[in-house]
Amino acid sequence: MSHKVVVGTLATVVGAYAFWQVGRDFQFVKFEPRSPEEIEKRRKEGVGLEIRSLETRLLEYTPEAKARMRAKFEEAKRQQKDEKESGK
């Protein structure tokens, strides 16, 4: 029974670490807060929570993550090119 607790705890810790590592590559690019006039208008009209997908708000890679991925892609292209040249 105790091995299940150990394995479960270890899996939770590893999953949290992986989630943290992947999540730090992303950032919200733009946030548009509502103006006070729009808030008053929504209160008067009785508009509640409204969730829409906007093009102005998206989840994007951080500049560091973009640079890291660009370097990896360039390295992969270089390796493919070298393999083609050595194979001929």
N, C-alpha and C positions, 0 to 999 in steps of 0.2 A: 504494500500500500504506500509506503513512504517513497518508493521509486517513482510512483505516479506524480506525487507532489513535486519531487525534484525535477522530473522531466517537464511537467507542466509549467513550473516556475522558469526553468531555463528557456522553454519555447516562448513564453510571454516576454521575457527580457530580450531575447534575440529578435522577436517580431517588433517590439517597441524600438529597438536600436535601428533596425532596417527601415521602419517607417520614418524615423527621425532623419536618417541619412538621405532618403529619397525626398522627403518633404522640404529639406532646406535648399534644394535646387529650384524651387518654385517661388514665385512672388506674384501678388496681385498688382497689375500694371497701373490701373487707374481706378480711383474711387470718387464718385460724384455724390457728395452729401446733398440732401434735400434742402432747398432754401426755406427760410421761415414763411414766406408767402405760400409756397407749395404745401407746407405742413398745415397751415390754416385752411387752405382751400380743401385739402383732403379731409380735415376734421369736419368742415361744414357739409361736405358731400357724403360723409359717412363711409369713405373708402377705407377699408381695413388693410390687412397685409396683402401685398401684391408682389408675387415673385415672377420676374420675367428674365429671360436670357438676353442680355444686351451685348452689342458688339463693342461698346466702350469699356466693358469690364471683362477681362479675361485673365486666366491663369497663365503666366508666361515664365520661361526659364530666367533665372538671374543672369546678369552679365558674366559672372564667373563660370557658371555652368555652361553657358553658350560657348565661351572661349575653350573650356575643357573639352566639350563635345567636338568643336571645330578641329582642335588639335588631334583628337582621336580619329576623326574621319579622314583628315589629311594623311595621317600615318597609315591608315588602312589602304588608302588609294596608292600611296607610295609603295607599300608592300605588294599590292596587286600588280602594279606596274613593273616592279623588280622581278616578280615571279614570271610575268609574261616575257620579259626580256631574257631572263635566264633559261626559260623553257624553249626558246627559239633556237 
